Amino acid sequence: MKLFDVYPINDITIVKAKGSYVWDQEGQQYLDLYGGHAVISIGHTHPHYVQRVTEQLNKVGFYSNSIRIPLQEELATKLGQISGRPDYQLFLCNSGAEANENALKLASFHTGRKKVVAFRKSFHGRTSLAVAVTDNPAIAAPINQTDNVIFLPFNDVEALEECFKAQGNEIAAVIIEGIQGVGGINEASAPLLQAISKLCKKYGSVFIADSVQCGYGRSGKFFSQDYAGVDADIYTMAKGMGNGFPVAGIIIAPQLKAKHGMLGTTFGGNHLACAAALAVLEVIEQEKLMANAAETGAYLMEELKKIPQLTRVRGKGLMIGFDVPDSLKDLRKNLLWRQRIFTGEAKPNTIRLLPSLALRKKDADEFLEAIQEEILAMETAEV
């Protein structure tokens, strides 16, 4: 049997990882500024994380949600404390797409409505509802297509107001990334997020803050939407929540009521997942990683803006994007193969940086030196 060929693969096999670095089977070291799609939040193989997961595995790895799992309650308490939302409720699942799927379903249950507002260049996942609210027809199968989704221009408050004026009583939810990831590191403006909050309250709709990539401290605040001073009704989380262990969740405002059977999951909230998620929160808190993300990210963006060939340097904390000209279209590839640095991309010409929140200034300096060296080499080769 062969693997189903859906991923473009770099011919690199990672066999060891620590902090912000990984090593291949040949012993070659790489600086990891992508964190496996923004997943590595506290650094690879953090000792506390490894200990927490190992100790739990030696006790019990899994049992279903048909029994009481105190680790879930411990996680809910810690998450409420660190996120600043102690009165919210937690539902645990396995992936970002599943988190968004459950958030949309819950919004529809709560309102009795079907329509959802989403935004251009959005990415919310690949499962049925999540891909329906994702602005990429290439990954939506015919069965995913629905007339219930309204796509609006990003950061257009007037278009949002007009939409609610015309259809507000039919809208179950508005779903938005605080900072679009796959779409190219586009930050939702404070006026847009404030308008969503106001209109959802006015029309009885549910405000879903997709924080799968831009949440969990990556922006320098726990949720990037916090910069706008608003509270969403539901926040979705995954990526950095388990530092590589598959765990996700939604936190739900008190006015949305639970009912037995309305949501469910086999693996969500299992013992190992909760141990991993607790370890991540403990390290974020103890090592002040949100402050580090804000400080190191600000430094990195400030220095990137000094490089004249890079344009539109943007982001918050350690969620950073910048554009490169066509003459440097191979920059990301050369950073990987010549400088041994992993980065991400967004088509057509954006490089994305999504490193561990524990990224050190010396790691940032290593990248800044490498990118300038590579740009110089590429420009010299053109002459």
C-alpha positions, 0 to 999 in steps of 0.5 A: 500500500502507498500513501495517498499523495495529497501533500507536497513533500520536502525530502527531509526526515526529522529524527530529533527536535529540541526548542526551536531546532530540529535535526534530520537523519544526517545530523543536519540542524535546522532552525524551525520558524514554522513550528509544523503549521503553528503547532509547536507553542512551547518548543520541541520536546520541552522537559515539563511537557515530556514528563507530564505526558509520560507520567500520564501514559504510565497511569492511563492513556485513554478512557471515554467521556462516559466517565468523570475525567478530573484532568478535563476539569483541571484543564478547564480551570487553568484555561479559564484563568489564563485566557481571562474567561473563567465563566466560559464553558469548555468542550474538548475535541481533536482538531481545528476543523472539528472545533470550528465544526462544533462551534458552527453547529452550536451556534445553529442549535442556539439560534435555530438559524442556518446562515453564517457570515464568513470573510474573503481569504478565510480558512477554517478547516477541511471538514464539511461545515468548516470548509463551507465557510473557507474561501477556497473553492479548490478544497470544497467538494460539491457536497460541501457547497451551500447557499447558507454561507455569506462571504463578505470583504475582509475588514469592510464594516459597511458591508457587514452592517448592510448584510445584517440590515438585510438578513440579520434575523437569519444569521446564526453566526459570524466566524472570523480569524483574528489574524488570517493565517493561510490567507496571508497574515491579515489582521482583522481590524478593531472596528470590524471585530467591534462591529461583529460584537455589536451586531451579533448582540443586536440580532441575537447571532453568535460571534465565533472567534476562530483562534485556531492559529492566532490564539493560545498566546501567539499574538502576545495576548491569549486571543488575538481578538483581545486587542480589539477589546471584545468578547466573542461568544465562542472561541475555537482553539487547536494548533498550539494547544497540545504542542503537537499532541492532537487536542482542540476545543471551544470555549463557550459563553455562559448564555449558550446552554448545553444539552446532553447529546448535542455535541460529542466526541470519542477521543476529545478530552482524553487523559493524554490530551488533557495532560499535554494541554495542561503542560502547555498552559503551565509552561506558557504561564511559568515561562511568561511565553505570551510576553516573550512572543510579544517582545521577540515578535516586535523585535523581529518585525522591526528588524524585518522592516529594515530590509528594503526588499521585503514589503508589508511586514505585518502581524502580531507577536510571533505570527508574522508575514511579509511579501517578497518580489518576484525576483526573490520568489525562491527565497523561502526555498533557499532559506530551507535548502541553503540556510536550513531554516523552516518557514511557511508561505501563503500564495502567491508571495508571502512568507509566514513565520510561526515559531515557538512562543519560546523563540529567543532573540538569538534565534531571531538574529540567526534568521535575520542574518540568514535572510539578508545573506540569502537576499544578497546572494540571490541579487548578486547571482542576477547581475 
